[in-house]
């Protein structure tokens, strides 16, 4: 037999005022940092709110200020540890500004991306930071439906018709450094592993790769694969099992997460990383130096990407201008890349 628990009424501002022995308006002024109450009264009201466990009603705050007090962050793929650092930087910056954060992962699905944007719109998020999927209309949908601040992450050329803030890695420099590094090691057949065109929001990486291999008269190859670990290992593994006389001797990836999949592929294909083939990743995750051999990669400040995205959103919420922040990239050579 179950016994119904009595429903506990939510603590109201009036309850806080009663506990502190002040009027409801004085309690409101005290909790919202407004003038009109003394510091002893403010301290007494805050102590009462803490004692009672008072949490402001978002709907009431929204009606009064026109804001929900929360912003949204929508990323492509939570499986990639890169985005964990982005989330940390974004959340820490928003917390300092007194903003809550709603987080979603599209997992490279345009349908899921669309659903999440609709959810963020329905929850009246004050702004959106979006790492979009290529070919998706999430950015345009948000801007058309809300007109609220939007920041695009790692999507320098995505939705060029939209006048929005952007923060992205200097992808062109990252690819040039990787190609130059492998070329100087004597590699002539180089592949870049990339998302399919209709799922990629950073096509400038592939475009730069094609320009660089043509400029240096190298044999370049674009290997398209879904950005999931197992799928990438399967697709690139098939390439590694081709004729050794013609297959790529070096691979450039768009993340250390996908680069680690190439280690699995190489093991399955009987190919030795750092000897038979070279691999250059992107992101410089803390675990990448622990691979055997340690992964050559392009280091970027992932935390700073999140900080910059949040800062740009807050800047617009405060009436500031739209802006673009470019995060530098630096090649870190390790054992996974070696001379032919």
Beta strands, then each sheet from edge to edge (+ up, - down):
strand 1: 70-75
strand 2: 100-105
strand 3: 127-130
strand 4: 149-153
strand 5: 165-169
strand 6: 189-194
strand 7: 219-224
strand 8: 250-252
strand 9: 278-280
strand 10: 297-299
strand 11: 324-327
strand 12: 330-332
sheet 1: 2+ 1+ 3+ 4+ 5+ 11+
sheet 2: 7+ 6+ 8+ 9+
sheet 3: 10+ 12-
end
